[in-house]
Amino acid sequence: MIDFHRLTDADLQKYLEYVPCCEQRGCEYSFTNLRIWGRQQAAFEDGFLILFSQFDRSSVYPFPLGQGDIKATLDKLIQDARKRGIPFRLSSMNKTQCEIVEALYPGKFQFHIDRDSFDYVYRTEDLASLKGKRYQSKRNFVNRFHLNYPDCQFLPLDDSTMDAAKAVAETWMAQRLENDPLADFHLERIALERAFAHREELQLEGMVLVNEGQPIAMTMASRLCGNTFDIHFEKAVAGYDGAYAAINQAFARYLQEKYPEVDYLNREDDMGLEGLRKAKLSYHPDHLVEKYWARLWEEDDEH
């Protein structure tokens, strides 16, 4: 089997050598996400970053990124799956990658669109300015928030505001569990803990919204590539209408001022949740990062 390992902070420079810079790349290839979410392992072999991810008892191999003999690398992954005794599933694929796989293995894979995993990518300028008729309702919402909470402060995430950010996350989770005691936030809790613990090493940027000394919202992000930031977490305490919209705009402005080269914000997927999908679409994404997955037909499968 392939000698996969959990990525560490020391792997960052090697990761950057293998992973191309492109705003069309999905958020699952973010170094931060690979470090903090779930049981994910990596290997650097034959010019490719290859990954083995396990979520909710399902195992997948995200499509390898890099340069070299992709057929040899895919063959190696197929053999790894067989040695593990699991179905071979490729994930996080775009249309071009699906075409490559079909050309290399004609009729051997069954392909599926993964709409619930599409990333929503926005222009930083759009979220920072909320200009134009299509953003009128968003502007009104943010303006009402500022009228209701005129003394609120937007503070950058640093050592002095870490406790406030953690308090927002803890309160948000407690409120969700109160509404739905059976909800499972285990993976998200661990991911948040890892993000807070490794904020500096992961070069996370963030913001905390404080009203009258009370932290009510927080966000954390990292650079996905040269012109794109990936929003990993955005949480707000219930009872403050407009807090999400307010910190969304404020953080876009913060990034725009600090990193003028950042043209896009990837706000990740909607997980198939109707309310979240509606909310993400309401901000008019510049484009969606489409994703597909494929399963290798085995000899005992019925065609």
C-alpha positions in Angstrom: 0.0 0.0 0.0 1.0 3.6 -0.5 2.8 5.1 2.5 0.3 7.9 3.2 0.8 10.3 6.1 -1.1 13.1 7.8 0.2 16.5 6.5 2.1 18.6 8.9 3.1 22.2 8.9 6.5 21.1 7.6 4.8 19.8 4.4 3.6 23.3 3.3 6.5 24.2 1.0 6.4 20.8 -0.7 2.6 21.0 -1.1 3.1 24.4 -2.9 5.5 22.8 -5.3 3.0 20.2 -6.4 -0.4 22.0 -6.3 -1.0 24.4 -9.2 -2.4 27.9 -8.6 -5.9 28.2 -10.0 -9.1 29.7 -8.7 -10.9 26.7 -10.3 -9.3 24.4 -7.8 -11.7 23.1 -5.2 -11.5 24.0 -1.6 -10.7 20.4 -0.7 -7.2 20.9 -2.0 -6.6 23.8 0.4 -3.6 23.0 2.6 -5.6 24.3 5.6 -8.6 22.0 4.9 -6.3 19.0 4.4 -4.7 19.8 7.8 -7.8 20.4 9.9 -10.7 18.3 8.5 -11.4 14.7 9.0 -9.0 11.8 8.5 -7.0 12.9 5.5 -3.6 11.6 4.4 -1.2 12.5 1.7 1.8 11.3 -0.2 4.1 13.0 -2.7 5.1 10.5 -5.4 6.2 10.7 -9.1 5.4 14.4 -9.4 1.9 14.2 -7.9 0.2 15.1 -4.6 -2.0 12.0 -4.0 -4.6 12.0 -1.2 -6.6 9.4 0.7 -9.6 10.9 2.5 -12.0 9.3 4.9 -15.3 11.0 5.9 -18.3 9.4 7.6 -16.8 5.9 7.0 -16.4 6.5 3.3 -13.0 6.5 1.6 -12.1 8.4 -1.5 -9.1 9.4 -3.5 -9.2 13.0 -4.6 -7.9 13.4 -8.2 -4.1 13.6 -8.1 -2.6 17.1 -8.7 0.8 17.6 -10.2 2.7 16.7 -13.4 3.9 13.4 -14.7 2.4 10.1 -15.8 -1.1 10.3 -14.6 -2.0 6.8 -15.8 0.8 5.3 -13.7 -0.3 7.2 -10.7 -4.0 6.2 -11.1 -3.0 2.6 -11.5 -1.0 2.9 -8.3 -4.1 4.3 -6.5 -6.3 1.5 -7.9 -3.9 -1.1 -6.5 -3.8 0.7 -3.2 -7.6 0.5 -2.9 -7.6 -3.2 -3.8 -5.0 -3.9 -1.1 -7.2 -2.1 1.4 -10.2 -4.1 0.2 -12.3 -1.0 -0.6 -14.0 0.3 -3.8 -11.9 2.7 -5.8 -13.6 6.1 -5.9 -12.0 9.2 -7.4 -13.4 12.5 -6.1 -13.0 16.3 -6.6 -12.8 16.0 -10.4 -13.7 18.6 -13.0 -15.0 17.8 -16.5 -11.6 17.7 -18.1 -10.3 15.2 -15.5 -13.4 13.0 -16.1 -12.5 13.1 -19.8 -8.9 12.1 -19.0 -10.0 9.2 -16.9 -12.5 8.0 -19.5 -9.9 8.2 -22.3 -7.4 6.2 -20.1 -9.9 3.6 -18.9 -12.7 3.4 -21.6 -15.9 2.2 -20.0 -14.2 1.3 -16.8 -15.6 4.1 -14.6 -19.1 5.3 -13.7 -19.2 9.1 -13.4 -21.5 11.2 -11.2 -22.0 14.9 -10.8 -21.5 16.1 -7.2 -23.7 19.3 -7.0 -23.7 19.4 -3.2 -19.9 19.9 -3.3 -19.8 22.7 -5.8 -17.7 25.6 -4.5 -19.2 29.1 -4.6 -16.6 31.7 -5.8 -17.3 35.4 -5.5 -15.4 38.5 -6.7 -13.9 40.2 -3.6 -15.0 43.6 -5.0 -18.6 42.4 -5.1 -18.7 41.3 -1.5 -16.8 44.3 -0.3 -18.9 47.0 -2.0 -22.3 45.3 -2.4 -22.9 47.7 -5.3 -25.7 47.6 -7.8 -29.4 46.7 -7.8 -28.8 43.0 -7.3 -27.2 43.7 -3.9 -29.7 46.3 -2.7 -31.3 43.9 -0.2 -27.9 42.9 1.2 -26.9 46.6 1.5 -30.2 47.3 3.3 -29.6 44.4 5.7 -26.0 45.5 6.6 -27.2 49.1 7.0 -29.9 48.0 9.4 -27.3 46.0 11.4 -25.1 49.1 11.8 -28.1 51.2 12.8 -29.1 48.7 15.5 -25.5 48.2 16.7 -23.7 51.5 16.1 -20.9 50.7 18.4 -19.9 47.3 17.0 -16.2 46.7 16.2 -14.6 44.6 13.5 -11.3 43.4 14.9 -8.6 41.4 13.0 -8.0 37.9 14.4 -4.7 37.8 16.4 -3.5 36.7 19.8 -5.6 39.4 21.5 -8.8 38.3 19.8 -8.4 34.5 19.8 -10.4 34.0 22.9 -13.3 36.1 21.5 -13.3 34.1 18.3 -13.3 30.8 20.3 -16.2 32.1 22.4 -18.3 32.8 19.3 -17.6 29.3 18.0 -18.5 27.7 21.3 -21.7 29.7 21.7 -22.7 29.0 18.1 -22.3 25.3 18.6 -24.1 25.3 21.9 -27.1 27.1 20.3 -27.2 24.6 17.5 -27.1 21.7 19.8 -29.9 23.2 21.9 -32.1 23.4 18.8 -31.0 19.9 17.6 -29.5 17.8 20.4 -28.8 14.9 18.0 -26.8 17.1 15.6 -23.2 15.8 15.0 -20.6 18.6 15.2 -17.7 16.3 16.1 -15.7 16.8 12.9 -16.4 20.6 12.9 -15.4 20.9 16.5 -12.1 19.2 15.9 -11.5 21.2 12.8 -12.1 24.5 14.7 -9.7 23.4 17.5 -7.0 22.5 15.0 -7.5 25.8 13.2 -7.2 27.8 16.4 -4.2 25.8 17.6 -2.3 26.2 14.3 -3.5 29.7 13.2 0.0 31.1 12.7 1.5 28.0 11.0 -1.5 27.8 8.6 -1.3 31.6 8.0 -5.0 32.0 8.8 -6.5 35.4 8.5 -9.7 36.3 10.3 -12.0 38.8 12.0 -14.1 39.0 15.1 -17.2 41.2 15.4 -17.7 42.6 18.9 -20.7 44.5 20.2 -20.5 46.3 23.5 -17.7 44.0 24.6 -19.6 40.8 23.5 -18.1 38.8 20.7 -21.0 38.0 18.3 -19.4 36.8 15.0 -16.1 35.4 13.7 -14.6 34.3 10.4 -11.3 32.5 9.4 -9.8 32.1 6.0 -6.5 31.3 4.2 -5.0 31.8 0.8 -6.1 29.0 -1.6 -3.8 30.4 -4.3 -2.4 33.7 -5.4 -5.6 35.5 -6.2 -8.1 33.5 -4.1 -8.8 33.2 -0.4 -10.8 30.3 1.0 -13.4 31.1 3.8 -13.1 28.1 6.2 -15.4 29.2 9.0 -18.0 31.9 9.5 -20.0 31.8 12.7 -22.4 34.2 14.4 -24.3 34.2 17.7 -28.1 33.9 17.3 -30.1 37.0 18.1 -28.1 39.6 16.1 -29.8 40.0 12.8 -27.4 40.9 10.1 -24.2 39.8 11.9 -23.4 37.3 9.1 -23.9 39.8 6.4 -21.9 42.5 8.3 -18.9 40.4 9.0 -19.0 39.0 5.4 -18.7 42.5 4.0 -16.2 43.7 6.6 -13.8 40.8 6.0 -14.0 41.2 2.2 -13.0 44.8 2.7 -10.2 43.8 5.0 -8.8 41.4 2.5 -9.2 43.8 -0.3 -7.2 46.4 1.5 -4.5 44.1 2.8 -4.2 41.9 -0.3 -5.3 43.9 -3.4 -4.2 41.0 -5.6 -6.9 38.8 -4.1 -9.7 38.9 -6.7 -11.8 36.0 -5.5 -13.3 34.6 -2.3 -14.1 30.9 -2.3 -16.9 30.4 0.2 -16.9 26.6 -0.2 -19.9 24.3 -0.8 -23.5 24.2 0.5 -23.4 20.5 1.5 -26.8 20.1 -0.2 -28.6 22.1 2.5 -31.4 24.0 0.9 -31.2 27.1 3.2 -27.4 27.3 2.8 -27.7 27.0 -1.0 -30.2 29.8 -1.1 -28.0 32.0 1.0 -24.9 31.4 -1.1 -26.8 32.0 -4.3 -28.2 35.2 -3.0 -24.7 36.7 -3.0 -24.4 36.1 -6.7 -21.3 34.0 -7.1 -19.0 34.9 -10.0 -18.8 31.2 -10.8 -19.2 27.7 -9.3 -16.4 25.2 -9.1 -18.0 22.1 -10.6 -17.1 18.7 -9.1 -17.6 15.1 -10.1 -16.7 11.7 -8.7 -16.2 8.4 -10.3 -16.3 4.7 -9.2 -14.3 2.0 -10.9 -16.5 -0.9 -12.2 -15.4 -4.1 -10.6 -15.7 -7.5 -12.2 -18.7 -8.5 -10.1 -20.6 -5.3 -10.8 -23.6 -5.5 -13.1 -23.4 -3.2 -16.1 
